[in-house]
Amino acid sequence: MYAVVVAGGKQHRVRAGELLKVEKIEGEIGTALVLDRVLMLGGDGEPRIGTPVVEGAMVKAEIVRQGRNKKLLVFKKRRRKNYRRMYGHRQPYTHLRITGIEVK
């Protein structure tokens, strides 16, 4: 069974036992979460599509790791104007382990 959930402003297809890398979610390592914005359920028979979410469906997850991605360099330049700017950005993320998908 799989589910399509919204986490961190993006849609992810998940199964039980998978690791998922999402935008930063506040919480300590080992904390259990419930992702209740389930857009679709599938895998056994006919898929259930929500309008906009599937009623009574939830995905349980556990925080495995908090971290930051590699540095992304941003370079801005205006030609012939002697304008150059360079800065870096490291986006924080959270690794989640999907522990189960429940439907009521």
Secondary structure by P-SEA (a helix, b strand, c coil): cbbbbbcccbbbbbcccbbbbcccccccccbbbbbccccccccccbbbbcccccccbbbbbbbcccccccbbbbbbbbccccbbbbbbbbbbbbbbbbcccccc
